[in-house]
Amino acid sequence: DKLKQDISEQVQRLSDDFAEIKSLFSESPMLTAIIEKFSETKDKGAALAYAAVLEKREQQRREEEEQRAELERIRQEKEAARQVEKLVEKTYAPETGPYIQTMSMDEIRLISGCFVVKGTKDDLAGLRNYIKSHGIELIGTMPISVYEKYKEVY
């Protein structure tokens, strides 16, 4: 009779532990792996420790994925800048100024960008003159206060 009671209590404890684990990780994609670990060990603590390890691995995987995405974004930006430099090299010689060269439509890609710069009045005037003298279309300017408001919204 004592043996039956002990077995019954152990079964109830395992059932309760199983239900708790299932409840804790019901939304987790790792639920099956955690339940498998619990089934192997019959130990809630071991299953919870395993869950923590799995979650840490998943977090590391997400961080690595974010880093790869950031590196790809940087690579694409550098490639775009390289393409612009290549186009400038083909269309402007510092010694002689702009010259006309036949290019295919694939080689001509107009891009736009937005730069926020900070400098003295003379620095900014010089930048404006550089932009104009190099045939770069200046679409517009805005006061820094407007940019700060834009930055808050976006």
N, C-alpha and C positions, 0 to 999 in steps of 0.2 A: 504494500500500500504506500509506503514511504517512497519507494522507487518510482511508482506511478506518479506521485505528486511531484517529485523532483523533475521527472521527464516532462510532465505537463508544464511546470514552471519554466523550464528551459525552452520549450517550444513556444510558450507565450512570450518570453523575453525576445527570442529570435523574431517572432512575428511582429512584436512591437518595434524592435530595432529596424526591421525591414520596412515597416510602414513609415517610420520616421525618416529613414533615408530616402524612400520614394517621395515623401512629402517635401523634404528639403530640396531635392534635385529634380522635381517634376518638370521644370521648365528647361533643364540643362540638357544639352545634346550629349553630355557625358553620362547620363543616367544609366544606360545599359552597362557601360564599363564599370561603374561604381557598384552596381548590383552584382555583377560578376565577381568583383573583388570580395564583396560581402559574402557571397555564396561560397567562395573558396575558403575564406578565413573564419566565417561565422563570428566576426569581430567588428562591431560597429566602429570602434576607434580606428582600426586599420582601414576600414572603408572610407572614413572621413579624412584620414591622412592621405589616402590615395586620391581622393577628390581634390584635396588642396594641391597636390602635385600636378594633377591634370589641369586644374585651373591656372596654375602658374605657367605651365607649358603653353596653354592656349593664349595667355596674356603675352608671353614672349613671342609667340607666333604672330599675334596681331601687331605687336610693336615692330617686329622685323618686316612685316608686310607694309606698315606705314613708312618705315625707313626706305624700303625699296621703292615705294610710290614717290616719296620725296626725291630720291636720287634720280628717278626717271623724269620727274618734273624739271629738276635742275638740268639734266642732260638735254631735255628738249629745249629749255631756254637757251642753253649754250649753243645748241645747234642752230636755233633761230638767229642768235647773235652772229654766229659764224657765217650764216647765209647772208645776213645784212652786210657784214664786212666784205664778203666776197663780191656782192653786188656793188658796193661802194668802190672797191678796188678796180672793178671793171669799168665803172662809169666816171671815175675821178682820179686824175693824176695830180699830185700836189704841185709838181713843177709847172704844168701847163694849164691846170684847171680842168673843168668838166669837158669831156669830149663825147661824141656820139659813137656808139658801137652797136652793131646789129646783134640783138639777143633774141632767143626764142621766147615764146610766152611762158614756157616752163621755168625759165630762168628769172623772169620778172614776177616777183611776189611782193606786193605792197602790204606792209603790216603797219599796225598802229600800236602805240604804247602810251603809257601815262607815266610821267616822271614827276616826282616831288623833289625839288631842290631847295637848298638853303645857302645863301651867300650874301655878299655885300651887293649894294645896288650896282656897282661897277661890274662885279662878277656876273650878275644876272643879265646886265646889258650885253656883256661880252658873249654870254651863252646865246642870247637872242640873235646877236650878229652872226655868230658861228652857224647857228641853225639856218638863218636866211642865206648866208654866203655859200652854204653847201647844198642848197636846193631842197632842204627838208621843209615840208609843209608844217607850219605851226598853226594848229587848229584853234588854240585859245590858251588863255591863262586864267588863273583864279587866285584870289587872295588866300593866304594860309588859313584864315578864319573859316572860309567856306570849305576848304579841304578838311579841316578838323571836324566840322559838322558832318561832312560826307563820311569820314572815317568812323564816326560814332554810329551812323546809320548802317553802314556796311561793314 
